[in-house]
Amino acid sequence: MNVLVAMPDGALREDFFPPSTKARLESIADVTWNESGEEWSRAELRDRIRGVDVCVTGWGCPQLDAAIVERADDLELLAHTGGSVATIASEAVYDAGIAVVSANDVMAEYVAEHVLGAILTHVRCLGELDAAMHRGRTDPDSYAVGSLHGSTIGLVGLGTIGRFLLEHLRSFDVAVRVYDPYIDDDALEDFPFVTRADLETALSSDIVSLHAARTPETIGMLDAEELARIPDGALFVNTARAELVVEDALLDELRSGRFSAILDVFHEEPLPDDHELRDLENAFLTPHVGGSQIRPPLTESVIDDIERYRDGEPLEHEIPRSAWTLMTR
């Protein structure tokens, strides 16, 4: 089995392929590594794809377009160490019958954990209490410590992350409203505390968490009119993509102090040092680390599927064409 790893040599690949993971892949296949230290262009990948059974990609790798697929005479599996394969796979890949797998569902589990942890940090005022203790203050009654129990939670978009989040929320006495026009009617039947809702209802919750994919249809879906539906004192969470929200509209709302926000994604990344968000006390900020910093397990899940491919077993992390069309681009 010939495996081509298109990710360039460097610190990022070392994060995804620590020595034990690299050795594991090399123990099950003949592996060719991109040792150039530079991201390959589509032309460079096309020159190297002939005779390859499995192509392993990561962030920054080129899309396998029709020209590459035409040259890929033996390619049967495209394995992506990241989440979304929207810009890695292509219609040509699926038309050629090449299976596509990614670490999307593994990464989603870590993002859901991040969302829950950030929400609990907010409602329990952990950041403020910690800062107060370091300043020598011990008066907890001056902080509005709350609880997740009894809250209404609106999920705008469900997806894999949202499903993992619902599993975490089973432990709390919450009522969840899901707005997602793409889910089947029976998608929520295992969650008795969850109901389908329209966008207005989902936004009118105590906590609103955004989980829609970034597609041409969803960019700017939350503008000033929609954000105005979020109640006073609510919490808005975005670990999806910043472009789903009109930035100026969100800044207006945060300046007013009407609600608070937890943001892991931004219109410009890394967030500029002088960006206004850094000065807003009601904005809890993290640098797009919801799932992306926990990297070796992502690669391990992809290698698991490479082994299943080798052994003729069903793939566990396969991304069908129907899911690919809805992924973040």
N, C-alpha and C positions, 0 to 999 in steps of 0.2 A: 504494500500500500504506500503510495507516494503522497506525501503531505507537503504543501507549500505554505509557509507562514509569511504572509505579506506585510505584517507589522515590522517597521524598521527597528534595527538595533538601537538601544538607548534605554533611558531610565523608565519610560512608560512601559516598554515591553518587559523589562525586568520586573516591574510591579505585577504584570499579568502572568509572567512566566518566571517565578523564582526557580532556583536550581532544581528542586524536587519535582516541580511541575514540568519543567523543560525535559528533565530526564525521563519522566513518565511518558511524555509524548514520543520521545525518541526511542523508547523501549517497545512501542507498538507499531512504529512506521519508519520508513525512510523519510527524513525530514530535511527540507531545504529552507533555510532561513534568509530573510532579507537582511543581509549584513551591511547594507550600504549606509545605514544611519540616516537615510532620507526616505520620505514617503514616495512610493512608486507612482508614476503617472499611469493612466490607463494603457498607454502604449507600452510602457515597461512591463506592466503586469501581463499584457497580451503576449509579449515576447517570452514569458516564463511559464505560461499556463499549460503548454502542451505536455501531455503525459502525466498530468497531475490528477490524482483521484479525489483529494480533499484540499480545498483552499481555506486557510484560516485567516480571518481578517480582524481588524480592530478599528478604533477611532482613527479617522484620517485616511483610511484605505480607499482606493478608488472603487467606484461602482462597477460591477461586472456587467457591462453593457453587451449589446449584440455582437460587437466586433470581438470582444474577449471570449464570449461564449462560443462563437464560431471557431475559434482556435482551440478551445478547451475540449479536445477530442476524448479524454477519459474522465472528465470531471463529473462526479456524481453527488458530491456533498459540498455545500458552502457553509462553513462554520464560523460564526461571528462571536467574538468574545465580549461584545457590548450588548446593549439592549435592542433598540430599534434597528431593523435592517432596511428601513425605507430607502436609504441612499446607498445601500450596499448591494442588495438584490435588484432584480429588474424583471420586466415582463419576459425578456429573453431567457433569463435563468429559469423561470417557471415553465415557459414554453418548451424548454429543452428537457424538462423532467428532472432537473437538478434539485435535490432536497436541500432545504435551508433550515438551519438551526441557529439559535442564539441563546445568550444567557438572559434573555428578557425576563423570564419568570423568576429567575434567581435574584437578579437585580431588583425586581419589583418587591420581593419580600423584604429586602433591606430598606427600600424607600418607604414602605408602609411602616416599618419599625421606626424610621426617622420621623415620619409624620406623627405617629402616636406619641413618641418621646417629646417632640417639640410642643404638641398640644398640651400634654400634661405639665410640661415645664411652665407653660403660660398660665394655665388655669390655677396651678398651685403656687404661682408667683415665686418659683424657685430661684430664678435669676436675681430678682429684686431682693429676696430674703438673703441670699448668699452675699450680695453686694453690701447689704446693710450690716450683716454680721462682720464683714471685713472692715467696715467703718466704725465698728464698736457699738452699733445699735442693736437692741434686743427687744424691740416693741412690735411684735407681729400683728397686733391689732390695728396698726396703721396701714396694713396691706390687705387688699381685697382677695384673700385666698379663697378660691372656689373649688369646685369638683367637676369632673366630667360626668359623674352620675346625674341622671335626670336631664341631660342636655338634649337638644335637637341638633342633628348634624346633617348638613346638606352636602352631598357629593355631586359635583358637576363633572360628569363623565365617570365611568366606572373602571373599565379596563382591568389589567392584571393587578396593578397596585391597589386599586380600590377594593378588589376582592380579598386581597390579603388584609387590608385594613379592616374590612368587615369581620374577618375572623378574629382580629385583635379586639374589636369592639364588643364581641360577645360577652366579655367579662363585665361590661358596664351596663347600667340601666339607662340606655339611650334609645332615642327614636331617630332612625336614619331615613332620609329622603334622598332618593337617587334620581338624578336627571341624566338620562343617556338614551337618545333615540335609536341607538344601534343594538341594544341588548334585547334578547328574546323575552317573551312574556314570563317564561319559567326560570329566568336567570337568578331570581331572588327567592325562589321557593324554599331554599334551605336557611333563610335568614328571616325568622318571624318578626324581628324588630325593624325590618326594612320595608319601605313602600316605594313604589315608583311615583315620581312627581314631575310636574312641569318645571321649567327653569325658574319661574317666579317663586314657586313654593320652595324649591331647594335653596334658593338664595335667601329666603326669609328665616333661616335657621340661626341658632346660637353660634354654631361653628360651620363655616363653609369651606370645603376643601376641594381644590381644583385638580381633576385627574384626566381631563380630555387630552387627546393627542393633538399635536400641532399639525394641522392640515390647512390647505387654502380655505376650507369652510370655517374653521374654528379661530383663525387669527383675528384678534380684535373682538371676539364674541362677548367679552365683558367690557362694555363701555360705560360712560357716565350714567346712562339710564339704568343699566343692569346693576351696577355697583350701588346705586341709590336704594335698591331693594334690600340690601343687607341691613339688618336692624342696628340701631344704636347699641354700642357695647358689645357687638359681636366680634368674632375672630375669623379672619380670612386667611386661608393657607394656600400657598402656591408652590408645589414641588414639581409641577408639570413643565410648562414652558412660559416664559414671561410674555411672549408675543400674543398669548391668548387674552391678555388684559391690556387695555389702552393705558399706557404708562401715565400720561398726564391726568387721566381720570382717577387712577388709583392714588397718585400723589395728592390730588385735591382732597380726596376723602381722608387720607392719613393726616394731612395738615390740619384738617378740621377736628381731628381727634374723635371722630364719630365711631370708628371701630379700630381694632388693632390688626396687624398682619404678621404672619410668619412667611418669610420668603427665602427660598433656596435657589431661585432662578431669576435672572435679570436680563433686561434688554441689551445691556452691554456687559460682557464677562471677560475678564474679571471686572467687578464693579469698580468704577473710577473712585479714587481716593476722595475726590471732592463732590461725590454724588450726594444729593439731598437726603436720600434714604439713610445715610449714615448718621444723620443728625436728628432723625425722628425717633423719639423714645417709644412710640407705639409700633415700631417696626422691628421685629426680631429677625436677624439676618444670619444666614449661613451660606458659604461659598460654593453652592451647587455640589454638595457632597452627600445628598440623600442616599444614594446607592453606589456611587461611582468609586468611592475610596476603598471599598472592600473587594479587592480585585482577584486574588487567587481562586476563591470559590467560583467566580464567574468562568474562569478558564477551565477549572476542573469539571464543571458541568458540561462544557463543550467537548472536552476530551471524553467524558462518559459517553456522549452520543457518537463520537468518532469510533469508539470501541464497539458500540452497538451496530453502527454501520458496517464495521469490519466483520462482525459476527452474524450479520443478517437479521438483527433483532429490531423491533419497532423503536423509533426515535422518540425520546421523551420531551425534547425541547424544540420540536419542529415548528416552524412558522409557515402555515399554509398561505396560499396567495390571498385568501379572503382577509386574513389578519394583516398581511403585509400592506395591503391597500389602505388600511386605516391607521398605520403607525405614524409616529411623529417624523416629519420631514424637516 
